[in-house]
Amino acid sequence: MRNSPLPKFGMVIVALVAAAIVAASPVSAVAPPSAGWMVSRIPNGYAEYVPLQSDRWNSVGTTVADHVERIRGGFYIAYFHGYAISDGIAMVTTIGATHHCVLGGWGPTSSGSTYVAVGCYDPSGRLVDSAFSVNFVFRPTTGAPQMGYVWVDQPSASYDPMGSYTYNSIGGDGSIHMERTSKGLTRITFGALGGNGGNVQVTGYGENPGSCNATRWFAFSSDEEIHVACRDESGAPVDAHYGITFTRGTALRGTKTGAGAYFVADKPAATSAYQPDAQFRFSTSGHSPVVHRLSKGTYQVVLTGIAGGGGSAQVTGMSDGAVRCNLGSINPRKSPQQAVVRCSDFHGSPADSKFSFLFTR
């Protein structure tokens, strides 16, 4: 039986959230898919914050007022109402130049909602208030998107994660393998999910102000193989807990519907704007995103053809060194949709880096 990703940010915080957690979620009563995203733009000065409607989406419906609670400095709970899931995968990306947000747990509440706990750190490893973008998705059963996710809860071992917090849309249960190749380096295999391109997002978990990056992914025979590198706040390799999500040719809304895009920015020092490699990009608009390096470590993203504003983005660095990439901003009104990505070393200094980008609305 797998562990549950309960909150890991101190006993007082655990008690506050655990009081609302259901021991056994009524998953069977929920009509999947269940998914949602939220952009929390106001880092402090509130107890409960309801983002603008353009900054949130929920598969239950647009009238659901999902919200964020600031428990204390640097620690937040995002609530997705209308479904209570003891499974699925959560993702979070900082909005800011140097801060770093990780997952603190996710699961069902007694009020019929799903919570995602988020902790944000400064470059010194201290909890700090920060804006962030958070996503949640539970194994979709309609639309048959090519997708897989897993919560790596035994980072120092090689094993086959099964049951809750794992999903492979093609290979089924028991078709995911995690292999620790050396300290801080792991290889995830999604059986039968191999193919061209796709997108990978990695989110750290627990009291871990370091960072986990996806260094590469590719088809190996009929399987999809993904390599992940994790480092602690000093930059040393570390076996860390994290969640990983893989998608191919689909928007991340639990089905093939909805606006979405992804790409790999693989020219970190390019002096002119470029279109990412066609094999590793996708957009519901049918047009290629455009990436423009504004300065060292700072990149503008234009999602060509995706009109209107609003939406959520996730960013994962693609370096095996001590580099992380976050959102600098995501525009709620600009059309076509635009965002800024900022990459930095663990001290907060700008650093050019490849990165993986995922957008959904």
C-alpha positions in Angstrom: 0.0 0.0 0.0 1.4 3.4 -1.0 1.9 6.3 1.4 -0.5 9.2 1.1 0.9 12.7 0.2 -0.3 14.3 3.4 1.0 17.8 4.3 4.6 18.0 5.3 5.1 21.5 6.6 5.1 21.2 10.4 2.8 19.5 12.9 0.6 22.5 13.4 0.0 22.8 9.7 -0.6 19.1 9.3 -3.2 19.2 12.1 -5.0 22.1 10.5 -5.4 20.4 7.2 -5.8 16.8 8.5 -9.0 17.9 10.3 -10.6 18.3 6.9 -9.3 15.2 5.3 -11.6 12.2 4.6 -10.1 8.8 5.5 -11.6 7.2 2.4 -12.6 9.5 -0.4 -15.9 8.7 -2.2 -14.1 8.5 -5.6 -16.6 6.1 -7.0 -19.3 8.8 -6.6 -17.4 11.3 -8.8 -17.8 11.3 -12.5 -14.3 11.7 -13.9 -12.5 13.5 -15.2 -11.9 15.8 -12.3 -9.4 18.6 -12.9 -8.7 22.2 -12.2 -6.2 25.0 -12.2 -5.7 28.2 -10.4 -3.4 31.2 -10.4 -2.8 32.8 -7.0 -1.5 36.3 -7.8 -1.7 37.9 -4.3 0.9 36.3 -2.0 0.0 37.9 1.4 -2.4 40.2 3.2 -5.4 37.8 3.1 -6.8 34.7 4.9 -8.9 33.6 2.0 -8.5 34.6 -1.6 -10.8 33.8 -4.5 -8.9 34.4 -7.8 -10.6 36.2 -10.7 -12.6 33.9 -12.9 -10.0 34.2 -15.6 -7.5 32.8 -13.1 -9.3 29.6 -12.3 -11.0 26.7 -14.0 -12.7 23.6 -12.6 -14.2 20.6 -14.5 -17.3 20.8 -12.3 -18.1 24.2 -13.7 -17.0 27.8 -14.1 -19.3 29.1 -11.3 -17.5 27.1 -8.7 -15.6 29.6 -6.5 -12.3 27.8 -5.9 -10.1 29.6 -3.5 -6.7 29.8 -1.7 -6.1 30.0 2.0 -2.9 31.5 3.4 -2.2 29.4 6.5 1.0 31.3 7.4 3.9 33.0 5.6 4.9 30.9 2.6 2.3 28.1 3.1 -1.0 27.9 1.3 -3.9 25.6 0.7 -5.7 25.7 -2.7 -9.2 24.2 -2.7 -10.9 22.7 -5.8 -14.6 22.4 -5.0 -17.1 19.8 -6.3 -15.0 16.6 -6.1 -13.1 14.9 -3.4 -10.2 12.8 -4.7 -7.7 10.6 -2.9 -5.6 10.1 -6.0 -4.5 12.2 -8.9 -1.5 14.5 -9.3 -0.9 18.1 -8.4 1.6 20.5 -9.9 2.8 24.0 -8.8 5.1 26.6 -10.4 6.2 29.8 -8.7 5.3 33.2 -10.2 8.4 35.3 -9.4 12.1 35.5 -10.3 13.8 33.6 -7.6 11.3 31.9 -5.3 10.6 28.2 -5.5 7.3 26.5 -4.6 6.8 22.8 -3.9 3.8 20.6 -3.0 3.0 19.9 0.6 0.3 17.3 0.0 -3.1 16.9 -1.7 -6.3 14.9 -1.1 -10.0 15.0 -0.2 -11.7 17.1 2.4 -14.8 16.3 4.5 -16.7 19.1 2.7 -16.4 17.3 -0.7 -13.4 19.3 -2.1 -9.9 18.5 -3.1 -7.1 20.4 -1.5 -3.5 21.1 -2.7 -1.0 22.3 -0.1 1.8 24.6 -1.4 5.0 25.7 0.3 7.2 28.5 -1.2 10.9 29.2 -0.4 13.4 31.9 -1.0 16.9 31.1 -2.3 18.1 30.7 1.3 15.6 27.9 1.9 13.2 29.9 4.1 9.5 29.9 3.7 8.4 33.1 1.9 5.2 34.5 0.5 4.9 34.0 -3.2 2.4 34.0 -6.1 2.0 30.7 -7.8 0.2 28.6 -10.5 -1.3 25.3 -9.4 -2.9 22.4 -11.3 -4.7 19.2 -10.3 -5.8 16.3 -12.6 -7.3 12.9 -11.8 -6.9 10.0 -14.2 -9.2 10.9 -17.1 -11.5 8.2 -18.6 -12.9 10.1 -21.5 -11.2 11.4 -24.7 -8.3 8.9 -24.3 -5.5 11.4 -24.1 -2.0 10.1 -24.0 -1.0 10.8 -20.4 0.7 9.4 -17.4 1.6 10.6 -13.9 3.2 9.2 -10.7 4.1 10.5 -7.2 7.6 9.3 -6.5 7.5 8.5 -2.7 10.5 6.2 -2.5 13.2 8.2 -4.2 16.1 6.1 -2.8 14.7 2.8 -4.2 13.9 1.2 -7.5 10.3 0.0 -7.6 7.0 -0.3 -9.5 4.6 2.3 -8.1 1.0 1.1 -8.2 -2.4 2.1 -7.0 -3.2 5.6 -6.0 -1.2 8.6 -7.4 -0.2 6.6 -10.5 -1.7 6.6 -13.9 -0.8 5.3 -17.4 -3.5 5.9 -20.1 -2.1 3.1 -22.3 -0.1 0.7 -20.2 -2.5 0.4 -17.3 -1.8 -0.4 -13.6 1.6 -1.9 -12.9 3.1 -0.5 -16.1 5.2 2.3 -14.4 8.7 1.6 -13.2 11.0 3.9 -11.1 14.7 3.2 -11.2 17.2 5.1 -9.1 20.4 5.2 -11.2 22.5 7.2 -8.7 21.9 9.6 -5.9 19.5 12.3 -7.1 19.0 10.7 -10.5 16.0 8.6 -11.4 14.5 7.1 -14.5 10.8 6.8 -14.9 9.4 4.3 -17.4 5.7 4.5 -18.6 5.1 1.2 -20.3 3.5 1.2 -23.8 3.3 5.1 -23.7 6.3 5.6 -26.0 6.1 7.9 -29.0 7.3 11.2 -30.4 7.7 14.3 -28.3 5.3 15.0 -25.5 5.7 17.2 -22.4 7.1 16.5 -18.9 6.5 18.5 -15.7 8.2 17.8 -12.4 7.2 19.3 -9.1 9.1 18.8 -5.8 7.3 17.6 -2.7 7.8 18.1 1.0 10.1 20.4 3.0 12.6 20.4 0.1 13.8 23.9 -1.0 16.0 22.2 -3.6 14.8 21.5 -7.1 14.0 18.6 -9.5 14.4 18.9 -13.2 13.5 16.7 -16.2 16.7 16.3 -18.2 15.3 14.4 -21.1 12.6 12.0 -22.3 12.3 9.7 -25.3 10.6 6.6 -26.6 12.5 3.4 -25.7 11.0 0.6 -27.7 7.2 1.0 -27.0 7.8 2.7 -23.6 8.3 6.3 -22.6 11.5 6.9 -20.6 11.9 10.1 -18.5 15.1 11.1 -16.7 14.9 13.3 -13.6 17.7 15.0 -11.6 17.1 16.4 -8.1 19.5 18.7 -6.0 19.2 20.1 -2.5 19.4 23.8 -1.7 23.2 23.6 -1.7 23.2 22.2 -5.2 24.3 18.7 -4.2 22.4 15.6 -5.6 19.6 14.4 -3.3 17.0 11.7 -3.4 13.8 13.7 -3.2 10.1 13.2 -3.4 8.4 14.6 -6.4 5.4 14.3 -8.7 5.8 13.9 -12.5 3.3 14.3 -15.3 3.6 13.4 -18.9 1.3 14.4 -21.7 1.3 14.1 -25.5 -0.9 15.9 -28.0 -3.5 17.0 -25.4 -4.6 20.0 -23.3 -4.3 19.2 -19.6 -8.0 19.4 -18.7 -8.6 15.7 -18.2 -9.9 15.4 -21.8 -8.9 16.6 -25.3 -11.0 19.7 -24.9 -10.0 23.1 -23.8 -7.2 25.5 -24.9 -3.7 24.3 -24.2 -0.1 24.2 -25.4 3.2 22.8 -24.5 6.8 23.0 -25.8 10.4 22.5 -25.0 12.5 25.7 -25.2 15.8 24.2 -26.3 17.8 27.3 -27.4 18.5 29.0 -24.1 21.1 31.5 -25.5 19.3 32.2 -28.9 19.7 35.9 -29.9 16.4 36.0 -31.9 12.9 34.6 -31.4 12.3 31.0 -32.5 9.7 28.3 -32.8 10.5 25.3 -30.6 11.2 21.9 -32.1 8.0 20.6 -33.8 8.4 17.2 -32.2 8.1 18.6 -28.7 5.4 21.2 -29.2 1.6 21.2 -29.3 -1.1 23.8 -29.4 -4.8 23.5 -29.6 -4.6 26.6 -31.9 -2.6 24.6 -34.5 0.1 27.3 -34.4 3.6 27.1 -33.0 4.4 29.0 -29.8 7.3 31.5 -30.1 10.1 32.0 -27.6 12.2 35.1 -27.3 15.2 35.5 -25.0 14.8 39.0 -23.4 18.0 38.8 -21.3 20.1 36.2 -19.4 17.7 33.7 -18.0 14.5 35.6 -19.0 12.3 34.4 -21.8 9.1 35.7 -23.3 6.6 33.1 -24.4 3.9 33.9 -27.0 1.2 31.2 -27.5 0.3 32.1 -31.1 -3.3 31.6 -32.0 -4.6 31.2 -28.4 -6.8 34.3 -28.2 -7.9 36.0 -25.0 -6.2 36.0 -21.6 -6.2 33.8 -18.5 -5.0 30.3 -17.9 -2.4 28.4 -16.0 1.2 27.5 -16.8 3.7 25.0 -15.4 7.4 25.3 -16.0 10.2 22.7 -15.4 13.9 23.3 -15.9 15.8 20.9 -18.1 19.3 21.1 -16.6 21.0 18.5 -14.4 22.8 21.3 -12.6 21.7 23.7 -9.8 19.3 25.6 -12.0 15.5 26.1 -11.7 12.9 27.8 -13.9 9.8 29.5 -12.8 7.1 31.8 -14.3 8.1 35.4 -14.2 4.5 36.3 -15.1 1.4 35.1 -16.9 -0.8 37.7 -18.5 -4.5 37.4 -17.6 -5.6 39.8 -20.4 -3.1 39.8 -23.3 -4.1 38.3 -26.6 -2.6 36.1 -27.8 -1.8 34.5 -24.5 1.7 35.5 -23.2 4.0 34.6 -20.3 7.5 35.2 -19.1 9.8 32.5 -17.8 12.7 33.2 -15.5 15.6 30.7 -14.9 18.1 31.2 -12.1 20.8 29.4 -10.1 20.1 28.4 -6.6 21.4 31.7 -5.3 18.8 33.6 -7.4 21.2 34.9 -10.1 19.9 34.7 -13.7 21.0 31.6 -15.6 20.2 30.5 -19.2 18.6 27.1 -19.3 16.4 24.9 -21.4 12.9 24.5 -20.0 9.6 22.6 -20.5 6.4 24.7 -20.6 2.8 23.6 -20.2 -0.2 25.9 -20.6 -3.9 25.1 -20.0 -7.1 27.1 -20.0 
